[in-house]
Amino acid sequence: MKFFTTAWHNIRRSPYQALAAILVMTLTFLVVSFFSFLIVGSSRVITFFESKPQVTAFFKDEAKQENINALEDSLNSTGKVASMKFVSKEEALSIYRQQNKNDPLLLDLVTADILPASLEITTTKINDMASISDMLKQSSVVQEVVFQKDIVSTLVNWTTAARRIGLGIIAVLSLVSVFIIVTIIGIKISQKRDDIEIMRLIGASSWYVRWPFLIEGIFYAVVGAFIAWLVASSALVYATPTLSAFLKGIPIFPIPLVFFFGLLGVEFLLAIFLGFISSFLAVLRYLK
């Protein structure tokens, strides 16, 4: 308890230095929080597109059911198909009417004969889409093939790039935070050098002298992490209606509370680590 009291006394004696340390930690963990939101959101978007029918084959009007059945058997024999769904002309019309129920003019212009029957195919792996698509294009009963490889590939590339950039920014900000806390703790040690010498003369151990500074560094990091988490989480909750409207149909929201508190726990652990390392480097350098 004595260590915590001493650490709090040191913080109160230099509020501007404490504020600087907390602000730089807050900036670091703001990036960590928003980066985590981005990774989770993009992963859900990719999972959504992967779970949808990835390849859609539209059949010619003259296609016979036995030819379509034969094509389905050929696709199943490849072992690359996870599921298939045949959509008849009548079912396509029903889907069209549901999508345009608020526009009577469009409903009157379209009949079942105009819309083609189709086969919606989900592949086991993303990489299998190209071969299934090529196989469908070679069929004499298929008029057009549409698949989402480009969409998923683009999302994967963006997510990978975002992860690399985010990790790079976090690494740089973490180093800056460490250097700033080392500097601040070093200044504190220099200011209390006479007190430290007196403590050593009366028999205080090295760790007895070090612990208040270590606790001080951890305090800066933990407070900064909590403020950053609170700001980032509040911003995400506030932006949820707008993001939900923009990503209409993609089930990203609502994000469960367990994720927010799990993120807070991870950030606290990272903050304790960064704060301890920073202050430990400072005491190693300045407490000879």
N, C-alpha and C positions, 0 to 999 in steps of 0.2 A: 504493500500500500504506500509505503514511503517513496518508492520509485515513481508511482503515478502522481503523487502530490508534487514531487520535485519537477517532473516533466511538465505538469500543468502550470507551475510557477514560472518555468522557463518560457513557456508559450505566451503567457500573459505579459511578461516583461518586454517582449518584442512582437507586438501584434502585426506590424507591417510585414515582417519577415515571414511570420506564420501565414498571413494572407497570401503572400506571393507563392509560398510552397503549396498551399491548398489550391490556388487557382491553376497552377501548372499541372497538378495532379487531376484536377477537374477536367481540364482540356484533354488530357491523355485518356481518361476513362469515358469522356463523351464520345471520342472516336471509337473506343472499344465497344460502347453500347450501340451506336448507330451501325457499326460494322457487323455486330451480331444480329441486329434486326435485318440488315440487308442479306446476310447469308441465309438466315432462316426463311425470309420471304422468298428469295430466289429459289431456294431448294423446294419450297412448296409449289411454286409456279412450275418448275421443271417436272416435279412429281405429278402435277395435274395434267400436263400435256402428255407425259408418258403413259398415264392411265387411260387417256382417251383413245378412241380408234385412230390409229396412227396412219393407216393407209386406207383410202376409200376408192373403190373401183366402181365407176358408173357404166352400166351395161347398155348395149345398143337395144333399140326397140324390138328388133327381130330376134333377140337372144331367147333361146328356149330354156325351160327349167332344167331339163336333163343336162344341157351344156353347163349351166351354172352349177349344178350339183357335182359334175365331173371336175370343174375348176376348184370347188371347195375341197374335194377329196385330194386333188393334187397339192393344194396348199397345206393341208393337214399332214400330208406325207413328208413334208420338208422338216417338220419338228421345230420350225421357227415361229409358228403361230400360237399365240396364247388364247385368243378367242376370235370368233367371227360372228357377225350379225347381218342377216339379209334384210334389206329394207325394200319392200315392194313399192310399186307406183302409188297404191292407195295409202300406204303408210307414209310415203314421202309427201303426199298431198296433205295428210293430217298434220305432219310436222310443219309444213309450210303455212297452213291455216293458223296453227297455234302461234307461230312466230309473227304473223301479220294480221292478227285478229283485230287490231285497231285501225286497219286500213281496208275498208270494204271494196274499194276499187281494185286493189291488187288481188283480192280473193275472187272477184268475178272474172278476172282475166286468165286465171290458171285452173287447169283441170288435171286429172290424174294422167291423161294420155301425154301431156306435155313433159311431165317430170320423169326422169329415168329411174329405173330400179338400181339399187346399189348394194355393195358388199363392204361393210365396215370391218376392218381387220386390225387387231392389236397384236403386235409382235412381242416375242419374249424379250428381245434386246433391241436397243435403239439401232445398233449396227445392222440388224437384219432387215430394216425397212427398205433399203436400196434393192436388195436381192428379191424381196417379195414384190416390190414395185415393178422391177424388170420382168418378173414372171407374169404379172398381170398384164403388162403392156403387150406381151407376146400372144395373149389369148385373142382369138378371133371374135369373141362376144363382148369384149371390153372396149368401150368407146374412149374413156378418159380415166386417168389415175391421178389422185391427189394424195400427197402425204406430207407429214409435218416435220420431216427431217431438218429442213432449213431453220424452222422455228426453234426446235429443240437445240440444234447445234449452235445457233446464235446465242441462245440463253446460256448454254453451258460455257461458251467462250466468254461471254460478259461476266458470268459468275466467277470464272477462273481468274480473269483479269482483275475483277473487284477484290477478290481474296488476296491476290499478290500485292496490289496497291495498298489495300487496307493494312495488311501485315507489315508492309514497309513503313507506312505512316506511324503505326503503333510502335514499331521498334524504335524509330527516330524519336518520337515523343517520350517514350519510356527512358531512353538514354538522356534526353534533355532534363526530364524530371529527376533522374538520379543525380545528375551533375548539380542541379539547382539545390536539391536537398543536402547533398554533400557540402556544398558551399555554405548553406545556411547553418547547418549543424557545426561546421568548422568555425564559423564566426561565433556561434554560441560558446563553443569550447574555448576559443581565444578570450572571450569576455569573462569567462569564469575560471581562467587559468590559476589565479591566486587561490580561489576557493578549493579548486581541485588539489593544489599542492598541500593545502592545510589538511584536507581529508586524507591524503596519502600519509602525511606525517603522523596522524593519529591512528593509522592502521587500517584504513579503508582498502578493500581489495580492488583490483582493476575492474572487475565486473560490477562491483557496487557503484563505481564511478560511471561506468558505461551505460548501465541500464536506463537511467532517465533519458539519455540522448537517443537510445534505441527506441524507447517508447514514444518519444517525441516524433521521430521520423515515421513510425507506423501510424501515429495519430494523423499526421498531415495526409498520408496516402489514403487512409480509410475514410476520413471526412471528405476528401476530394472525390473518391469513388462513389460515396453515397450521394453527394450532390449531383454528380454526373448522371448516375442511374435515375435519380428522381426527375431531373430535367428531361433526359432522353425518353423515359417512360411516359411522362406527362405529354411530351410533344407527340409521341406515337399515338397515345389515346386520343388526343385532340384531333390528329390528322386521320384517324380511322374512318370516319364517314366519307371524307374526300377520297381516300385511297380505295375504299370499298366500291365507291361509284366508278372510279377509274378502272379498277380490276374486276368489273362486274362479271360474275360467272365463275371466277377463280376463287376457290374457298381458302383464302389466306386468313381472313378475320372471322371471328374474334380470336386473338391470341390468348391462350389460357394463362391464368395467373401464375401457375406453377413455373411457366417459362420466365416470367419477370423475376420471381423470387429466386429461381435457380441462377439466373444471370447475376442477381445481386450477390448471391453466395460466392459465385466464381470470381466476381470483381473484388469482393472483400479478401478472398484468398490471395489474389494477384496483388492487391494493394498492400497486404501485410508483407508479402515477399519483397515487393519493390521498396517499401518503407524500411524494412529491416536491412536489406542490402545497402541501401543508400546511407543510412545512419551508421551501419557497421563499417563501411568504407571510410566514413568521416572520422570515427573514433580511432580506427587503425592508423589513419594518417596524422591526426592531430593530438592523440593521446599516446605519446611515446612512453 
